[in-house]
Amino acid sequence: MRIGVVSDTHNRLSNVIRIVELFNASGVERVVHTGDITQAKTLEVLAGLDAPLFGVYGNNDECAALAEAADPLGIELRDAPLYLDWTNRRIVVVHDPRDLEALPDPHWDLALHGHTHLRTETRRGDRLVFNPGECAGHLEGHNAIGVVDLVNLDTEILLF
């Protein structure tokens, strides 16, 4: 299974439209947002994904408005950490990478985070910590989202 990973969209709707196009073209089966969606109107654009969307709230999110908008759109959003079990992989999703150190359950294969706006791909033994990096910026060609192959934990960066 290939999943899409996006973080820190910060309500930049023109980029979110492009993100939806890229994920739909890549054929990912699910998408994870690691927080800082910001406003509910971003969820309306993300509802155009061909794959279901799961995510956590970030420190800049209008959580009440996002929660109200997410459910009717079929989007699963919650406070971090979010644990997902897909294709025999245990995935944990947080916004701030510092939250990974405080997790009571260290048994995960893949940790996804955002917050830093910096691309991170760190291997810890057979585990992967991943953040695709900046996607709400203004510099065309420098915005990024990621795809993770859950079979072998390989990553791909999609620039736009």
C-alpha positions in Angstrom: 0.0 0.0 0.0 1.2 3.5 -0.9 0.1 6.4 1.3 0.3 10.1 0.7 1.8 12.3 3.5 1.2 16.1 3.7 1.8 18.6 6.4 1.5 22.3 7.2 -0.8 23.4 4.4 -1.6 26.5 6.3 -4.7 27.3 4.3 -2.8 28.0 1.1 -5.6 26.8 -1.2 -3.8 27.1 -4.5 -1.2 24.7 -3.2 -3.8 22.4 -1.7 -5.6 22.2 -5.1 -2.2 21.0 -6.6 -1.7 18.6 -3.7 -5.0 16.9 -4.4 -4.1 16.6 -8.1 -0.7 15.1 -7.3 -2.0 12.5 -4.8 -4.9 11.6 -7.2 -2.5 11.1 -10.1 -0.1 9.1 -7.9 -2.8 6.5 -7.0 -2.2 6.6 -3.2 -4.7 4.5 -1.3 -4.8 6.8 1.8 -3.6 10.2 2.7 -2.3 11.4 6.1 -2.2 15.1 7.1 0.2 15.8 10.0 -1.4 19.0 11.1 -1.7 22.8 10.5 -4.5 22.6 8.0 -5.6 25.9 9.6 -9.2 26.5 8.4 -12.2 24.4 7.4 -12.2 25.6 3.8 -9.0 23.7 3.2 -10.9 20.5 4.1 -13.4 21.2 1.4 -10.6 21.2 -1.2 -9.0 18.1 0.4 -12.4 16.3 0.1 -11.5 16.1 -3.6 -8.9 13.4 -2.8 -9.6 10.0 -4.4 -8.3 8.4 -1.2 -9.6 8.7 2.4 -7.9 11.4 4.5 -6.8 10.9 8.1 -5.0 13.5 10.2 -4.1 15.3 13.4 -4.5 18.8 14.5 -1.5 21.2 14.5 -0.7 24.2 16.7 -2.2 26.6 14.2 -5.5 24.8 13.6 -8.9 26.1 14.3 -9.8 22.7 15.8 -13.5 23.3 16.5 -14.2 24.5 12.9 -12.1 21.7 11.5 -13.9 19.1 13.6 -17.3 20.4 12.5 -16.3 20.3 8.8 -14.4 17.0 8.8 -17.2 14.6 9.7 -19.6 15.4 6.9 -16.7 15.2 4.4 -15.7 11.8 5.7 -12.4 13.0 7.0 -11.0 11.6 10.2 -9.2 14.3 12.3 -8.2 14.1 15.9 -5.7 15.1 18.5 -2.3 13.5 18.3 -1.1 10.9 18.6 -3.1 9.1 16.0 -2.3 5.4 15.7 -3.1 3.6 12.4 -2.6 -0.1 11.6 -2.3 -0.6 7.9 -0.9 -3.6 6.0 0.9 -4.9 9.1 2.5 -1.6 9.8 1.9 0.4 12.9 1.9 4.1 12.1 1.9 7.0 14.6 1.0 10.5 13.5 1.9 13.6 15.5 2.3 17.3 14.5 5.4 18.2 16.6 8.2 15.8 16.3 9.1 16.4 19.9 5.9 14.5 20.8 7.4 11.3 19.5 9.8 11.1 22.4 7.0 11.3 24.9 4.8 8.5 23.4 3.9 5.9 26.0 4.0 3.2 23.4 7.2 3.1 21.4 6.1 0.2 19.2 5.6 1.7 15.7 7.1 1.1 12.3 6.5 4.6 10.8 6.2 7.9 12.5 4.8 10.9 10.5 5.1 14.5 11.7 5.1 18.0 10.5 5.5 21.4 12.3 9.1 22.0 11.2 8.5 22.6 7.5 11.7 20.7 7.0 12.0 17.4 5.1 12.9 14.6 7.5 13.7 11.0 6.7 15.4 9.3 9.7 15.8 5.6 10.1 15.9 4.2 13.6 16.7 0.6 13.1 13.8 -0.8 11.1 11.6 2.2 11.9 11.2 5.4 9.8 10.5 8.9 10.9 9.2 11.0 8.0 8.1 14.6 7.2 7.9 15.5 3.5 8.6 19.1 4.3 7.3 22.5 3.1 4.2 22.6 1.1 2.6 25.9 1.9 5.4 28.1 0.5 5.4 30.5 -2.3 8.4 29.2 -4.2 7.2 27.0 -7.1 9.2 23.8 -7.4 10.2 23.8 -3.7 6.9 22.7 -2.2 6.8 19.0 -1.3 4.5 16.2 -0.3 5.5 12.6 0.2 4.5 9.1 -0.6 5.4 6.1 1.6 5.3 2.5 0.4 4.3 0.6 3.5 5.7 -2.7 2.2 9.3 -1.6 2.4 9.0 1.9 4.0 10.5 3.5 0.9 9.6 7.2 0.4 9.1 9.4 -2.6 9.0 13.2 -2.6 6.7 15.0 -5.0 7.8 18.6 -5.7 5.5 21.2 -7.1 
